[in-house]
Amino acid sequence: MNNLELSNPVAWTDADELADMDCNTYGNIFNAKYIDIHNGRWLPLYSQGYIDFLIAQLEAAQKERDDLKELNCHFDLSIRKTEGVNEVLRSKLEAAERALIKPLPIGELVHRLEGQTYEKWFSESDVKDLLERAQKAEAALSAANERVSQEYPETLPCPVRLEPGLRLGKGLPIAMLFRALSRRADYEAEIAAMTPEQRVEHDQRTREVKKFISECITPRPAGFTVEGE
């Protein structure tokens, strides 16, 4: 007998008959041929085989639910572990990027190149040439620094005036003079790169600023008072 046949009621009864059965007395059951099963009074009775089938289905569904809950727990745990691993990898990647951005001293670069093989990109002679060029650059840089320290004092020996109006007093670090000259060179390069329209706008703003400054520092005539004084 298949499940469809099992799902058909084997008999019918009503609430009164069930109450009699609960009281350990006899109760009647009826064949569908002799009653109106559609009037809402009658209750279907099924075979034990169909009841066992329904119980087995329920137990299987409960087991599947429990398996899915356990799988979901493992899945959530895997996600959290993956997020943790990703965070660790992200931190390592950021640290590696910072290490790559940080410039290496020439000596350290030479040390890392020594004993390494770059046949995929460079031949042995190429690597040797790179090492020689790096060493020459390091030597030239050291010589330039030494020459600067010998040719220039650490502080200004006298006041210095840079036209049109920057004044540096005696005793200030000479590095301030170099920075001022560097900024002026950058400024002049920006002016040279301007379009005619940008240059006109720049000159107009400069005149307005100079006028404002001159008005602020102009001495007031005797007897002149400002409201509130």
C-alpha positions in Angstrom: 0.0 0.0 0.0 1.4 3.4 -1.0 1.4 6.6 1.0 -1.6 8.0 -0.9 -3.7 4.9 0.0 -2.5 5.2 3.6 -3.6 8.8 3.8 -7.3 7.7 3.4 -9.2 7.4 6.6 -10.2 3.8 7.5 -13.2 4.9 9.5 -15.0 7.9 11.0 -16.3 8.8 14.5 -17.5 11.9 16.4 -16.6 13.7 19.7 -19.3 11.8 21.7 -18.0 8.4 20.6 -14.4 9.5 21.4 -15.5 10.6 24.9 -17.0 7.2 25.5 -13.8 5.6 24.4 -11.9 7.7 26.9 -14.2 6.5 29.7 -13.1 2.9 28.9 -16.5 2.2 27.4 -17.2 1.1 23.9 -17.5 3.7 21.1 -18.9 3.3 17.6 -17.0 3.9 14.4 -18.7 4.4 11.1 -18.1 3.7 7.4 -18.1 6.7 5.1 -20.8 5.1 3.0 -23.4 5.6 5.8 -22.6 9.1 7.1 -22.2 12.6 5.7 -18.5 13.2 6.2 -18.7 16.8 5.0 -21.1 18.2 7.6 -18.3 19.0 10.1 -19.3 16.5 12.7 -17.2 13.5 11.8 -13.5 12.9 12.7 -11.4 10.7 10.5 -9.5 7.7 11.9 -6.4 6.5 10.2 -4.5 3.2 10.1 -1.5 2.6 12.4 0.7 2.3 9.3 -0.2 5.9 8.3 0.4 7.2 11.8 3.8 5.5 11.9 4.6 7.1 8.5 3.7 10.5 9.7 5.8 10.0 12.9 8.8 8.9 10.7 8.4 12.0 8.5 8.3 14.3 11.6 11.4 12.7 13.1 13.2 13.0 9.8 12.2 16.7 9.6 13.4 17.3 13.1 16.7 15.6 12.4 17.2 17.7 9.2 16.4 20.8 11.2 19.0 19.9 13.9 21.6 19.1 11.2 20.9 22.5 9.5 21.3 24.3 12.9 24.6 22.6 13.5 25.7 23.3 10.0 24.7 27.0 10.4 26.8 27.2 13.7 29.8 25.8 11.9 29.2 28.2 9.0 29.0 31.2 11.4 32.2 30.0 13.1 33.9 29.7 9.8 32.9 33.2 8.8 34.2 34.6 12.1 37.5 32.7 11.6 37.7 33.9 8.0 37.1 37.5 9.1 39.8 37.1 11.7 42.3 35.7 9.2 41.4 38.5 6.8 42.1 41.1 9.5 45.5 39.5 10.2 46.3 39.4 6.5 45.1 43.0 6.0 47.4 44.1 8.9 50.3 42.2 7.4 49.7 43.7 4.0 49.5 47.2 5.4 52.8 46.6 7.3 54.4 45.3 4.1 53.2 48.3 2.1 54.6 50.7 4.7 57.9 48.8 4.6 58.0 49.1 0.8 57.2 52.8 0.9 60.0 53.4 3.5 63.2 54.3 1.6 66.2 52.0 2.3 69.6 53.4 3.0 72.1 52.7 0.1 74.1 50.4 2.3 71.0 48.3 3.2 70.0 48.2 -0.5 73.5 47.0 -1.4 73.4 44.4 1.3 70.1 43.0 0.1 71.4 42.9 -3.5 74.5 40.9 -2.5 74.2 37.2 -3.1 70.8 37.5 -4.8 69.9 36.2 -8.2 67.9 38.3 -10.6 68.5 36.3 -13.8 64.8 36.6 -14.7 65.2 40.4 -15.0 68.9 41.3 -14.9 72.1 39.6 -15.8 75.0 39.4 -13.4 76.7 42.3 -15.1 73.6 44.4 -14.8 73.4 43.7 -11.1 77.1 44.6 -10.7 76.5 47.9 -12.6 73.6 48.8 -10.4 75.7 48.1 -7.3 78.5 50.3 -8.6 76.1 53.1 -9.5 74.4 52.9 -6.0 77.8 53.1 -4.3 78.9 56.0 -6.4 75.6 57.8 -5.6 76.0 57.2 -1.9 79.6 58.5 -2.0 78.6 61.6 -4.0 75.8 62.3 -1.5 78.1 62.0 1.4 80.7 64.3 -0.3 78.0 66.9 -1.0 76.8 66.9 2.6 80.3 67.2 3.8 81.0 70.1 1.4 77.9 72.0 2.4 78.8 71.6 6.1 82.2 73.1 5.4 81.2 75.9 3.0 78.2 77.2 5.0 77.9 78.0 8.7 75.2 76.5 10.8 73.7 80.0 11.6 73.6 83.3 9.8 76.6 85.4 10.6 74.6 88.6 9.8 71.1 89.7 9.0 69.9 88.8 5.5 67.2 90.5 3.5 65.5 88.7 0.6 63.7 91.1 -1.8 60.9 92.2 -1.7 60.7 92.1 2.0 61.8 88.9 3.9 64.3 89.6 6.6 66.2 86.9 8.5 68.1 88.0 11.6 71.6 87.2 12.6 72.0 83.8 14.4 69.0 82.1 12.8 69.7 78.6 11.4 71.0 78.9 7.8 68.6 76.1 6.9 65.8 78.7 7.2 67.5 80.7 4.4 67.7 77.6 2.2 64.0 76.8 2.8 63.0 80.3 2.0 65.0 80.2 -1.3 63.5 76.8 -2.2 59.9 78.1 -1.5 60.7 81.2 -3.6 61.8 79.0 -6.5 58.6 77.0 -6.2 56.6 80.1 -6.2 58.3 81.6 -9.2 57.7 78.2 -11.0 54.0 78.4 -10.2 53.8 82.0 -11.5 55.6 81.0 -14.8 53.1 78.1 -15.3 50.0 80.4 -15.0 47.8 81.3 -17.9 47.4 85.0 -18.7 44.0 85.0 -17.0 45.3 83.3 -13.9 48.3 85.8 -13.8 45.9 88.8 -14.0 43.8 87.4 -11.2 46.9 86.7 -9.1 48.3 90.2 -9.6 45.0 91.7 -8.6 44.8 89.7 -5.4 48.4 90.7 -4.6 47.7 94.4 -5.0 44.6 94.1 -2.8 46.6 92.4 0.0 49.4 94.9 -0.2 46.9 97.8 0.0 45.2 96.2 3.0 48.5 95.7 4.8 49.6 99.3 4.1 46.3 100.6 5.5 46.8 98.6 8.6 50.3 99.9 9.4 49.8 103.5 8.2 50.3 105.8 11.3 47.2 107.7 12.3 47.5 111.6 12.4 47.6 113.4 15.7 44.2 114.0 17.2 42.6 111.1 15.2 40.6 108.8 17.3 38.8 105.5 16.5 35.2 105.1 17.7 35.3 103.3 21.1 38.7 104.6 22.2 
